[in-house]
Amino acid sequence: MGGLSIWHWLVVLLVVVLIFGTKKLRNMGSDLGGAVKGFKDGMREGGEAPQAAESAKVAAQPLPDDKETIDVQAKQKN
């Protein structure tokens, strides 16, 4: 009592296939896979975007004249 055997899962799978049909289940599976892939791509791009924006800011700053000195403090990201 409490655990489901392989036969219970096969019966559940058969009932789900009979209710929804194989085509609808296939479409739901591909939609779910596309959503997961899109989420992973978004997470990967989300981590790279701030670095590209920072390098663009540094490149857009004008170069100082020989008479000017700019003091900056560098901080390391964690």
A tleap script that builds the chain and sets N, CA, C and O, in Angstrom:
source leaprc.protein.ff14SB
mol = sequence {
  NMET GLY GLY LEU SER ILE TRP HIE TRP LEU
  VAL VAL LEU LEU VAL VAL VAL LEU ILE PHE
  GLY THR LYS LYS LEU ARG ASN MET GLY SER
  ASP LEU GLY GLY ALA VAL LYS GLY PHE LYS
  ASP GLY MET ARG GLU GLY GLY GLU ALA PRO
  GLN ALA ALA GLU SER ALA LYS VAL ALA ALA
  GLN PRO LEU PRO ASP ASP LYS GLU THR ILE
  ASP VAL GLN ALA LYS GLN LYS CASN
}
set mol.1.N position { 0.838 -1.161 0.000 }
set mol.1.CA position { 0.000 0.000 0.000 }
set mol.1.C position { 0.890 1.233 0.000 }
set mol.1.O position { 1.861 1.285 0.755 }
set mol.2.N position { 0.586 2.220 -0.823 }
set mol.2.CA position { 1.340 3.459 -0.857 }
set mol.2.C position { 2.163 3.616 -2.128 }
set mol.2.O position { 2.230 4.712 -2.685 }
set mol.3.N position { 2.790 2.538 -2.598 }
set mol.3.CA position { 3.615 2.631 -3.794 }
set mol.3.C position { 2.847 2.179 -5.029 }
set mol.3.O position { 1.993 1.296 -4.954 }
set mol.4.N position { 3.159 2.787 -6.152 }
set mol.4.CA position { 2.508 2.391 -7.395 }
set mol.4.C position { 3.476 1.542 -8.212 }
set mol.4.O position { 4.636 1.913 -8.392 }
set mol.5.N position { 3.003 0.416 -8.698 }
set mol.5.CA position { 3.845 -0.458 -9.506 }
set mol.5.C position { 3.822 0.012 -10.961 }
set mol.5.O position { 3.109 0.949 -11.319 }
set mol.6.N position { 4.605 -0.650 -11.770 }
set mol.6.CA position { 4.680 -0.318 -13.193 }
set mol.6.C position { 3.331 -0.513 -13.868 }
set mol.6.O position { 3.006 0.216 -14.806 }
set mol.7.N position { 2.541 -1.476 -13.416 }
set mol.7.CA position { 1.235 -1.740 -14.025 }
set mol.7.C position { 0.263 -0.601 -13.753 }
set mol.7.O position { -0.557 -0.269 -14.610 }
set mol.8.N position { 0.345 -0.004 -12.575 }
set mol.8.CA position { -0.507 1.149 -12.273 }
set mol.8.C position { -0.177 2.320 -13.201 }
set mol.8.O position { -1.072 2.991 -13.714 }
set mol.9.N position { 1.133 2.556 -13.407 }
set mol.9.CA position { 1.549 3.663 -14.286 }
set mol.9.C position { 1.139 3.409 -15.738 }
set mol.9.O position { 0.773 4.345 -16.449 }
set mol.10.N position { 1.196 2.152 -16.180 }
set mol.10.CA position { 0.772 1.827 -17.546 }
set mol.10.C position { -0.729 2.066 -17.728 }
set mol.10.O position { -1.152 2.556 -18.775 }
set mol.11.N position { -1.516 1.731 -16.743 }
set mol.11.CA position { -2.963 1.975 -16.821 }
set mol.11.C position { -3.245 3.475 -16.856 }
set mol.11.O position { -4.091 3.935 -17.622 }
set mol.12.N position { -2.536 4.230 -16.026 }
set mol.12.CA position { -2.710 5.691 -16.014 }
set mol.12.C position { -2.326 6.268 -17.368 }
set mol.12.O position { -3.036 7.121 -17.901 }
set mol.13.N position { -1.209 5.812 -17.932 }
set mol.13.CA position { -0.772 6.284 -19.249 }
set mol.13.C position { -1.803 5.948 -20.328 }
set mol.13.O position { -2.085 6.782 -21.188 }
set mol.14.N position { -2.361 4.751 -20.295 }
set mol.14.CA position { -3.381 4.348 -21.257 }
set mol.14.C position { -4.617 5.231 -21.156 }
set mol.14.O position { -5.175 5.629 -22.179 }
set mol.15.N position { -5.049 5.541 -19.949 }
set mol.15.CA position { -6.220 6.397 -19.761 }
set mol.15.C position { -5.934 7.810 -20.285 }
set mol.15.O position { -6.791 8.413 -20.930 }
set mol.16.N position { -4.741 8.340 -20.013 }
set mol.16.CA position { -4.383 9.681 -20.494 }
set mol.16.C position { -4.365 9.708 -22.020 }
set mol.16.O position { -4.851 10.662 -22.628 }
set mol.17.N position { -3.811 8.672 -22.642 }
set mol.17.CA position { -3.773 8.610 -24.114 }
set mol.17.C position { -5.187 8.521 -24.674 }
set mol.17.O position { -5.486 9.147 -25.691 }
set mol.18.N position { -6.053 7.759 -24.034 }
set mol.18.CA position { -7.426 7.651 -24.506 }
set mol.18.C position { -8.182 8.971 -24.361 }
set mol.18.O position { -9.010 9.307 -25.207 }
set mol.19.N position { -7.906 9.706 -23.313 }
set mol.19.CA position { -8.613 10.978 -23.099 }
set mol.19.C position { -8.113 12.057 -24.051 }
set mol.19.O position { -8.912 12.721 -24.712 }
set mol.20.N position { -6.797 12.237 -24.123 }
set mol.20.CA position { -6.243 13.349 -24.899 }
set mol.20.C position { -5.900 12.988 -26.337 }
set mol.20.O position { -5.957 13.852 -27.211 }
set mol.21.N position { -5.554 11.768 -26.600 }
set mol.21.CA position { -5.131 11.374 -27.936 }
set mol.21.C position { -3.640 11.606 -28.117 }
set mol.21.O position { -3.053 12.460 -27.453 }
set mol.22.N position { -3.033 10.848 -29.011 }
set mol.22.CA position { -1.585 10.919 -29.177 }
set mol.22.C position { -1.140 12.228 -29.816 }
set mol.22.O position { -0.086 12.760 -29.471 }
set mol.23.N position { -1.939 12.750 -30.749 }
set mol.23.CA position { -1.533 13.992 -31.428 }
set mol.23.C position { -1.485 15.162 -30.452 }
set mol.23.O position { -0.544 15.955 -30.484 }
set mol.24.N position { -2.476 15.274 -29.596 }
set mol.24.CA position { -2.510 16.370 -28.633 }
set mol.24.C position { -1.372 16.225 -27.624 }
set mol.24.O position { -0.756 17.220 -27.241 }
set mol.25.N position { -1.089 14.997 -27.192 }
set mol.25.CA position { 0.022 14.778 -26.264 }
set mol.25.C position { 1.359 15.132 -26.912 }
set mol.25.O position { 2.233 15.697 -26.255 }
set mol.26.N position { 1.524 14.804 -28.193 }
set mol.26.CA position { 2.754 15.126 -28.914 }
set mol.26.C position { 2.918 16.637 -29.019 }
set mol.26.O position { 4.018 17.155 -28.830 }
set mol.27.N position { 1.826 17.351 -29.321 }
set mol.27.CA position { 1.891 18.810 -29.406 }
set mol.27.C position { 2.222 19.433 -28.054 }
set mol.27.O position { 3.000 20.383 -27.974 }
set mol.28.N position { 1.626 18.891 -26.994 }
set mol.28.CA position { 1.916 19.408 -25.653 }
set mol.28.C position { 3.382 19.164 -25.300 }
set mol.28.O position { 4.020 20.020 -24.686 }
set mol.29.N position { 3.916 18.017 -25.678 }
set mol.29.CA position { 5.327 17.706 -25.402 }
set mol.29.C position { 6.267 18.627 -26.148 }
set mol.29.O position { 7.256 19.093 -25.582 }
set mol.30.N position { 5.973 18.898 -27.417 }
set mol.30.CA position { 6.848 19.790 -28.183 }
set mol.30.C position { 6.734 21.224 -27.681 }
set mol.30.O position { 7.730 21.948 -27.671 }
set mol.31.N position { 5.540 21.653 -27.264 }
set mol.31.CA position { 5.381 22.992 -26.688 }
set mol.31.C position { 6.173 23.127 -25.388 }
set mol.31.O position { 6.822 24.146 -25.150 }
set mol.32.N position { 6.115 22.101 -24.560 }
set mol.32.CA position { 6.853 22.127 -23.304 }
set mol.32.C position { 8.357 22.140 -23.563 }
set mol.32.O position { 9.092 22.873 -22.902 }
set mol.33.N position { 8.815 21.343 -24.511 }
set mol.33.CA position { 10.237 21.327 -24.863 }
set mol.33.C position { 10.704 22.666 -25.401 }
set mol.33.O position { 11.797 23.121 -25.065 }
set mol.34.N position { 9.885 23.307 -26.236 }
set mol.34.CA position { 10.235 24.629 -26.761 }
set mol.34.C position { 10.283 25.681 -25.666 }
set mol.34.O position { 11.126 26.577 -25.696 }
set mol.35.N position { 9.387 25.573 -24.708 }
set mol.35.CA position { 9.383 26.527 -23.597 }
set mol.35.C position { 10.631 26.369 -22.739 }
set mol.35.O position { 11.226 27.360 -22.318 }
set mol.36.N position { 11.026 25.132 -22.480 }
set mol.36.CA position { 12.230 24.893 -21.692 }
set mol.36.C position { 13.463 25.406 -22.427 }
set mol.36.O position { 14.341 26.013 -21.815 }
set mol.37.N position { 13.533 25.166 -23.732 }
set mol.37.CA position { 14.672 25.633 -24.522 }
set mol.37.C position { 14.724 27.155 -24.547 }
set mol.37.O position { 15.797 27.744 -24.414 }
set mol.38.N position { 13.572 27.791 -24.717 }
set mol.38.CA position { 13.520 29.244 -24.697 }
set mol.38.C position { 13.940 29.816 -23.358 }
set mol.38.O position { 14.617 30.843 -23.304 }
set mol.39.N position { 13.545 29.162 -22.277 }
set mol.39.CA position { 13.936 29.606 -20.941 }
set mol.39.C position { 15.445 29.499 -20.758 }
set mol.39.O position { 16.072 30.418 -20.230 }
set mol.40.N position { 16.033 28.385 -21.191 }
set mol.40.CA position { 17.478 28.215 -21.061 }
set mol.40.C position { 18.228 29.240 -21.899 }
set mol.40.O position { 19.226 29.794 -21.438 }
set mol.41.N position { 17.768 29.505 -23.124 }
set mol.41.CA position { 18.406 30.518 -23.974 }
set mol.41.C position { 18.300 31.899 -23.343 }
set mol.41.O position { 19.249 32.682 -23.384 }
set mol.42.N position { 17.146 32.193 -22.763 }
set mol.42.CA position { 16.958 33.480 -22.101 }
set mol.42.C position { 17.865 33.638 -20.900 }
set mol.42.O position { 18.398 34.723 -20.667 }
set mol.43.N position { 18.049 32.579 -20.135 }
set mol.43.CA position { 18.948 32.643 -18.981 }
set mol.43.C position { 20.385 32.837 -19.441 }
set mol.43.O position { 21.140 33.585 -18.819 }
set mol.44.N position { 20.766 32.176 -20.514 }
set mol.44.CA position { 22.128 32.304 -21.040 }
set mol.44.C position { 22.361 33.724 -21.563 }
set mol.44.O position { 23.410 34.311 -21.299 }
set mol.45.N position { 21.400 34.279 -22.297 }
set mol.45.CA position { 21.527 35.637 -22.828 }
set mol.45.C position { 21.423 36.674 -21.720 }
set mol.45.O position { 22.063 37.723 -21.794 }
set mol.46.N position { 20.635 36.398 -20.708 }
set mol.46.CA position { 20.479 37.331 -19.600 }
set mol.46.C position { 21.779 37.545 -18.848 }
set mol.46.O position { 22.030 38.647 -18.359 }
set mol.47.N position { 22.602 36.533 -18.744 }
set mol.47.CA position { 23.886 36.652 -18.067 }
set mol.47.C position { 24.914 37.388 -18.900 }
set mol.47.O position { 25.837 37.981 -18.340 }
set mol.48.N position { 24.790 37.371 -20.212 }
set mol.48.CA position { 25.769 38.009 -21.086 }
set mol.48.C position { 25.436 39.466 -21.371 }
set mol.48.O position { 26.343 40.240 -21.676 }
set mol.49.N position { 24.193 39.867 -21.288 }
set mol.49.CA position { 23.788 41.221 -21.661 }
set mol.49.C position { 24.421 42.301 -20.789 }
set mol.49.O position { 24.890 43.293 -21.347 }
set mol.50.N position { 24.469 42.184 -19.461 }
set mol.50.CA position { 25.080 43.249 -18.673 }
set mol.50.C position { 26.556 43.436 -18.981 }
set mol.50.O position { 27.039 44.567 -18.946 }
set mol.51.N position { 27.289 42.374 -19.280 }
set mol.51.CA position { 28.700 42.503 -19.603 }
set mol.51.C position { 28.875 43.284 -20.902 }
set mol.51.O position { 29.773 44.120 -21.001 }
set mol.52.N position { 28.039 43.027 -21.884 }
set mol.52.CA position { 28.128 43.748 -23.154 }
set mol.52.C position { 27.769 45.216 -22.958 }
set mol.52.O position { 28.371 46.086 -23.587 }
set mol.53.N position { 26.803 45.502 -22.101 }
set mol.53.CA position { 26.413 46.884 -21.847 }
set mol.53.C position { 27.532 47.639 -21.138 }
set mol.53.O position { 27.761 48.809 -21.443 }
set mol.54.N position { 28.233 47.007 -20.204 }
set mol.54.CA position { 29.334 47.655 -19.511 }
set mol.54.C position { 30.474 47.965 -20.459 }
set mol.54.O position { 31.050 49.051 -20.392 }
set mol.55.N position { 30.811 47.043 -21.335 }
set mol.55.CA position { 31.907 47.294 -22.272 }
set mol.55.C position { 31.526 48.389 -23.258 }
set mol.55.O position { 32.395 49.134 -23.710 }
set mol.56.N position { 30.245 48.501 -23.599 }
set mol.56.CA position { 29.809 49.571 -24.490 }
set mol.56.C position { 29.922 50.922 -23.796 }
set mol.56.O position { 30.274 51.914 -24.435 }
set mol.57.N position { 29.628 50.977 -22.490 }
set mol.57.CA position { 29.750 52.224 -21.746 }
set mol.57.C position { 31.200 52.674 -21.689 }
set mol.57.O position { 31.485 53.858 -21.867 }
set mol.58.N position { 32.114 51.753 -21.446 }
set mol.58.CA position { 33.525 52.102 -21.345 }
set mol.58.C position { 34.034 52.589 -22.690 }
set mol.58.O position { 34.806 53.546 -22.745 }
set mol.59.N position { 33.622 51.954 -23.766 }
set mol.59.CA position { 34.085 52.342 -25.088 }
set mol.59.C position { 33.506 53.689 -25.514 }
set mol.59.O position { 34.113 54.377 -26.334 }
set mol.60.N position { 32.356 54.083 -24.984 }
set mol.60.CA position { 31.717 55.320 -25.403 }
set mol.60.C position { 32.284 56.547 -24.694 }
set mol.60.O position { 32.005 57.670 -25.116 }
set mol.61.N position { 33.072 56.371 -23.628 }
set mol.61.CA position { 33.617 57.505 -22.901 }
set mol.61.C position { 34.736 58.159 -23.704 }
set mol.61.O position { 35.539 57.461 -24.324 }
set mol.62.N position { 34.800 59.494 -23.701 }
set mol.62.CA position { 35.876 60.167 -24.436 }
set mol.62.C position { 37.213 59.972 -23.733 }
set mol.62.O position { 37.272 59.815 -22.513 }
set mol.63.N position { 38.272 59.985 -24.512 }
set mol.63.CA position { 39.604 59.845 -23.955 }
set mol.63.C position { 40.016 61.155 -23.280 }
set mol.63.O position { 39.735 62.227 -23.816 }
set mol.64.N position { 40.673 61.099 -22.122 }
set mol.64.CA position { 41.078 62.330 -21.432 }
set mol.64.C position { 42.259 62.988 -22.138 }
set mol.64.O position { 43.051 62.332 -22.815 }
set mol.65.N position { 42.352 64.306 -21.958 }
set mol.65.CA position { 43.509 65.033 -22.486 }
set mol.65.C position { 44.731 64.681 -21.656 }
set mol.65.O position { 44.622 64.071 -20.592 }
set mol.66.N position { 45.887 65.071 -22.153 }
set mol.66.CA position { 47.125 64.803 -21.427 }
set mol.66.C position { 47.153 65.540 -20.087 }
set mol.66.O position { 47.810 65.080 -19.152 }
set mol.67.N position { 46.449 66.686 -19.972 }
set mol.67.CA position { 46.473 67.493 -18.769 }
set mol.67.C position { 45.565 66.940 -17.672 }
set mol.67.O position { 45.724 67.295 -16.504 }
set mol.68.N position { 44.614 66.074 -18.035 }
set mol.68.CA position { 43.654 65.551 -17.069 }
set mol.68.C position { 44.080 64.183 -16.554 }
set mol.68.O position { 44.636 63.369 -17.291 }
set mol.69.N position { 43.813 63.951 -15.296 }
set mol.69.CA position { 44.030 62.637 -14.704 }
set mol.69.C position { 42.716 62.198 -14.070 }
set mol.69.O position { 42.087 62.961 -13.336 }
set mol.70.N position { 42.312 60.989 -14.352 }
set mol.70.CA position { 41.066 60.465 -13.796 }
set mol.70.C position { 41.425 59.348 -12.830 }
set mol.70.O position { 42.072 58.374 -13.214 }
set mol.71.N position { 41.008 59.487 -11.580 }
set mol.71.CA position { 41.219 58.441 -10.590 }
set mol.71.C position { 39.992 57.550 -10.539 }
set mol.71.O position { 38.862 58.033 -10.456 }
set mol.72.N position { 40.218 56.270 -10.589 }
set mol.72.CA position { 39.098 55.319 -10.497 }
set mol.72.C position { 39.461 54.245 -9.495 }
set mol.72.O position { 40.632 54.015 -9.192 }
set mol.73.N position { 38.435 53.597 -8.993 }
set mol.73.CA position { 38.638 52.482 -8.068 }
set mol.73.C position { 38.053 51.244 -8.725 }
set mol.73.O position { 36.863 51.206 -9.037 }
set mol.74.N position { 38.887 50.229 -8.936 }
set mol.74.CA position { 38.432 48.987 -9.567 }
set mol.74.C position { 37.897 48.050 -8.505 }
set mol.74.O position { 38.503 47.877 -7.448 }
set mol.75.N position { 36.750 47.444 -8.796 }
set mol.75.CA position { 36.152 46.479 -7.898 }
set mol.75.C position { 35.981 45.162 -8.634 }
set mol.75.O position { 35.659 45.139 -9.822 }
set mol.76.N position { 36.197 44.085 -7.931 }
set mol.76.CA position { 36.059 42.767 -8.542 }
set mol.76.C position { 34.650 42.239 -8.267 }
set mol.76.O position { 34.148 42.320 -7.146 }
set mol.77.N position { 34.023 41.695 -9.318 }
set mol.77.CA position { 32.699 41.108 -9.167 }
set mol.77.C position { 32.800 39.782 -8.451 }
set mol.77.O position { 33.771 39.044 -8.625 }
set mol.78.N position { 31.808 39.480 -7.652 }
set mol.78.CA position { 31.762 38.183 -6.965 }
set mol.78.C position { 30.938 37.216 -7.727 }
set mol.78.O position { 30.783 36.070 -7.305 }
savepdb mol mol.pdb
quit
